[in-house]
Amino acid sequence: MKKILLVEDDPNLGMLLQDYLELKGKYEVKLAKDGEEGLTFFNKESFDLCILDIMMPKKDGFSLGKDIRKSNPLIPIIFATAKAMIEDKSEAFSLGGDDYITKPFRIEELLLRINALLKRVANQNSSSTTTPDRFEIGQYYFDYTSQSIKKDDLIQKLSTKEGELLRLLCLKKNNVLTREEALLSIWHDDNYFNGRSMDVFLSKLRKYLRDDPAVEIINVHGKGYKLIVN
């Protein structure tokens, strides 16, 4: 049985989601009424997935997501909010969110998203024995398991999607990683919005690797991207 942390300040919606997910028989759901209580629960217990409302008292969902990512860079996070602006969606993904759902939503849709994320995590764990998860990138050392880049004594933590994207680039080092392959592998959909989100992550990866002139992530016009290591 998977354990979910649900942080929702609307008590009626929170209890409705908790009851629905638990009635499915596959999930144990811990409900927190605000961001501070959610962080307290997360630090005391072990969870398989988090669902975070964004607009909450005491600590908003984005701040809570940052704190969760600091202690666990791999746990799947779904942000839920009534705000549908593309800026909010971009921020949700740039903070390491794995999915974003806009209120009002059908509970069945949320359940599908939960199942898809947990299945993806299970597939990644099962394939980790056959696919490399540690890479040398010039002067950098990238550990996919711990979602971190190390250079000398400096360690840069990555979000889940940053780690997945850098891993794909490493597996294709000095070769083209097509835009479609990256989007379908990580986002499971190559639509315009996901493409914009990926561009944000690529910019961050370039920033993390900028201190080694022998390392470069370039755009290949009309095709995709290439991690070049001279």
Secondary structure, 3 states (H helix, E strand, C coil): CEEEEEECCCHHHHHHHHHHHHHCCCEEEEEECCHHHHHHHHHHCCCCEEEEECCCCCCCHHHHHHHHHHHCCCCCEEEEECCCCHHHHHHHHHCCCCEEEECCCCHHHHHHHHHHHHHHHHHHHHHCCCCCCEEEECCEEEECCCCEEEECCEEEECCHHHHHHHHHHHHCCCCEEEHHHHHHHHCCCCCHHHHHHHHHHHHHHHHHCCCCCCEEEEEECCCEEEEEEC
